[in-house]
Amino acid sequence: MTSSFEENLVSDVMSTDVLTVAAEETTLMAWELMRQGGFHHVPVVGTDGHCIGVLDAETMAAAWDGGGPDRMRMPVSTVVDRRPPPCVTVADSVAATARAMLAAQLDFVAVTGHDGRLVGLVTARDLVAAVAGLRHHAAEGRAAQPALYRIEPVLPG
């Protein structure tokens, strides 16, 4: 056990039950998934499993210019920030994670495995829950396994 909360590892606080969308998915589909699932952050991943960016409600609202629904059929890759998202690894400390969030001026950071693939997400809410002593991703004594979901639409035939 570490001596202070800040020295805990990202794996102690990260969310591993994360919904992802593909870069070519429409913003309309991403928005609907966020709304129905109650997600505030949805990582956008490439076919190789690497995180391209993270959509949030603020980004989605800013992308919609008030045009018709066809405007929201653009791919999420046109909306997500073109800069690589801030990332930490599962072996980084909670303090390093908070510093990465502050440096990027964002309320999230992507968590990658040693191969660079997305394994989870840490949000400001995750950090607050951890400070409050709440564990939400795994039972004590059991390693958290990523549960990344990628939703693909089923079109009527």
N, C-alpha and C positions, 0 to 999 in steps of 0.2 A: 504494500500500500504506500502511496506517495505521501509526502509530508504536507502538501497543500493542494487545494483545488486546481490552481493554475498549472500544476505539474501533471495533472491527470491527462490521459491520452484522448485524442479525438474519438477513438473507438468507444470511449466511455460516454460520450454525449451525442454522437451523431445519429441522425435518422437513417435507418437502413431500408425502411419500407417506403420507397420512393417511386413515384410515377414518372416515366420519361416519355418524351415524344421524339420522333425522327425529325431531322432537319427539313425534310420535304413535306411534312404534315402541314395542314392549313392552320392559320391562326384561329379560325372559327372553331375547328376541332379542339385545339389546345385550350381555348377559352372555355368551351363547354366542359371539357374534362376537369379543368381547374374549378369551375363553378359547381358542378355536380359532385365532385369528390372532396370539395372543401380544401383544395390545395392552394397554397399561396405562392409556391415556387415549383416550377416544373423544369427539370434539366432537359436540354436538347442534346441528343447524342447522335454521333455519326454511326455508320454501319460497323465501325471497328470498336464501338463501345466507349470511345473517348468523348468527354463532355465538350461540346462546342460552345455552350452558353446556358444561361438559366433564364427562363421567362418568369416574370412576376406580374401581378395585376397592374402595377403602375406602368410597366413597359407596354403591356397589352392595351391599356386604355390610351396611352400616348400614340400608339400605332394606328388607332382607329380615328380617322379624320371626319367621321360623321357621314361618310358615303354609304351607299347601299350595302347589303350583305355580300355582294360580290367582292367588295373591297377587302373583306375579312377572309377571303379564300386564298390570299397570298400565302406562300410558304413561311413557316416560322423562321427559316434561315434569313429572311429579309427583315425580320423584326428584332431578332436577338442581337445583342451587342456584339460587334465584330471583334472586339478585343477578347483574348482568351480569358475565361472566367478565373477568378482567384481560386487556387486549389491548395489543399494540404493533403498530406498522406495520413494513413491510419496511425502512424507512429509519431506524428507531431503532437505537441502539447496543446492543451486548451488555451493557454496564453498565446501561443504562436497562431492559433486559429483566430482568436479575437483580434490580434494585431493585423492579420491578413484581411479581415473584414473591415477594420478601421482604415487601413491603407487604401483599400479599393472603394471605400465609402459606400459599402453595400451591407445588407443585412443577411447575407448568406455566404457560404464558401463551399465549393465542391470538394468531396473527399475522394481521393483516388487510391487504388492499390499500387503495389510496387511496379506493376506493368503499365501504369498510367490510365487504366480504365476506371470509370466511375463506379464507386462502391457505396456511396452515400452522400448525404448533404448535412451541413450544419447551418442552422439558422439562428438568428438572435433569440428566437423562442426556445430553441434547444438549449442555448446557454443559460437562459433565465430558468428553465425547468431544472437544469443541472444544479444551479446555484441554490434552488429551492429544495434540492434533495430528491427530486423526482426522476426516476429512471423509466423510460418509456419504450425502449427498443429491444431489450433482452432481459431474460431472467438472470438474477445474480448467479455468478459462477459459470455462465454459459456464454460462449463467444457469439457475438452477433453475426449472423450471416446476411449478406445483402439480399434484399428482395426487391430487385428493380423490375418494374413492370413497363412494358412498352405496349401501348395500345395502338392497334391498327384498325382503321375503319372497315366495316363490312358494307359494301355498296350493294343495293338491290340488283338482282340479275335480270 
